[in-house]
Amino acid sequence: MARVTVNESVPPVHVDQKPRFETIQDSRGRTIQLRKLGPLEQGRIVMAVGGETAGNQTFMSGFALPAAMVVYIDDVGYGLPNTLVQIEAMLKELGEEGMEAINNHFLAKFEAAKAEKAAKAAKDGLTAEQAAAKN
C-alpha cells in the first residue's frame, strides 16, 4: 500500500501588540471595556438601527456606536448588537454613569490628540491656524 504524506504550510500567527480593548471605569465603580469598531461593524450597526434612525447623527454618534463598542461590563461579556432593541438594552445597562464615562473617555482622547497636534505645529514653528491651513 502506498504511503501519502501531507505537508501543510501554516501561516504565521499575527500577534497584536496593542491591547485589544480600552478599559474605563464609571462612577458606580464598574469596569467597562470598549472595542474599536471597524467599518464592517459600523455598517452592521447602521443596518441594525434601520435607515431612518441611522440618519440621526446625534443618536448614532452619541448613543448607538458607543453602546455597540461595549465588550464587557465588569465580567459580563456583550456581543455586537444586531437590533435596535439590543442597542437600547445596552444603553439601559450602561445608564447615565456608563455613558458619562464613555463620553469623558472619548473627550479626553480628543483633547490629547488636539494637544499633540498643537505641539507638533509649535515644533514646526506654525500656529494652529497655519498648521490647519497646511493640511
C-alpha positions in Angstrom: 0.0 0.0 0.0 1.3 3.5 -0.9 2.1 5.9 1.9 0.9 9.5 1.5 2.5 12.4 3.4 0.7 15.8 3.5 2.7 18.9 4.4 0.6 21.9 5.2 2.2 25.3 5.4 0.9 27.1 8.4 0.6 30.9 8.0 2.4 32.8 10.8 0.3 33.8 13.7 -0.1 37.6 13.9 0.2 38.8 17.5 -1.3 42.2 18.0 0.9 44.1 20.5 -1.7 46.7 21.3 -4.3 45.9 24.0 -7.5 44.6 22.4 -9.8 46.7 24.5 -9.7 50.1 26.2 -10.7 49.9 29.8 -12.5 52.7 31.7 -14.4 52.9 35.0 -17.7 54.7 35.6 -18.8 56.5 38.8 -20.5 53.3 40.0 -17.1 51.6 40.1 -18.0 49.3 37.1 -15.1 48.4 34.7 -16.2 48.9 31.1 -14.1 47.6 28.2 -14.6 49.1 24.8 -13.7 47.6 21.4 -12.8 49.6 18.3 -15.4 49.2 15.6 -14.2 48.6 12.1 -16.1 49.6 9.0 -17.9 46.2 8.9 -19.1 46.5 12.5 -20.2 50.1 11.9 -22.1 49.1 8.8 -23.8 46.4 10.8 -24.9 48.9 13.4 -26.4 51.1 10.8 -28.3 48.2 9.4 -29.4 47.2 12.9 -30.9 50.6 13.7 -32.5 51.0 10.3 -32.3 53.7 7.7 -34.4 56.4 9.3 -32.7 56.1 12.7 -29.2 55.8 11.1 -29.8 59.2 9.6 -30.0 60.7 13.1 -26.3 61.7 13.6 -26.8 62.6 17.3 -28.3 59.2 18.1 -25.7 57.3 16.0 -22.5 59.1 17.3 -23.7 59.8 20.8 -25.6 56.6 21.7 -25.7 53.7 19.2 -22.0 53.5 18.3 -20.6 54.0 21.8 -23.1 51.4 23.1 -22.0 48.9 20.4 -18.4 49.4 21.4 -19.0 47.8 24.9 -17.5 44.4 25.1 -17.5 43.9 28.9 -19.1 45.5 31.9 -17.2 44.0 34.8 -17.0 40.3 33.9 -20.2 40.2 31.8 -19.4 39.9 28.0 -21.5 41.5 25.3 -21.5 40.8 21.6 -22.1 43.3 18.8 -25.8 44.3 18.9 -27.9 43.2 15.9 -31.0 45.1 16.5 -32.2 48.5 17.8 -33.7 46.7 20.8 -30.3 45.3 21.7 -28.7 48.7 21.4 -31.4 50.2 23.7 -30.8 47.4 26.2 -27.1 48.2 26.3 -27.9 51.9 26.8 -30.2 50.9 29.7 -27.5 48.7 31.2 -24.9 51.5 30.9 -27.2 54.1 32.4 -26.1 57.7 32.8 -22.9 56.7 34.7 -21.7 54.4 32.0 -22.4 56.8 29.1 -20.8 59.6 31.0 -17.7 57.5 31.5 -17.6 56.6 27.8 -18.1 60.2 26.7 -15.5 61.5 29.1 -13.0 58.9 27.7 -13.6 60.0 24.1 -13.4 63.7 25.1 -10.0 63.0 26.8 -8.7 61.2 23.8 -9.8 64.1 21.5 -8.2 66.7 23.8 -4.9 64.6 23.9 -4.9 64.4 20.1 -5.6 68.1 19.8 -2.7 68.9 22.2 -0.4 66.6 20.3 -1.2 68.2 17.0 -0.7 71.7 18.5 2.7 70.6 20.0 3.8 69.3 16.6 2.7 72.5 14.9 4.6 74.6 17.5 7.7 72.4 17.0 7.4 73.2 13.3 7.1 76.9 14.1 3.5 77.1 12.9 0.4 78.5 14.7 -2.6 76.2 15.0 -4.3 78.1 12.1 -1.3 77.8 9.9 -1.0 74.0 10.6 -4.7 73.5 9.8 -4.3 75.5 6.5 -1.3 73.5 5.6 -3.3 70.3 5.7 
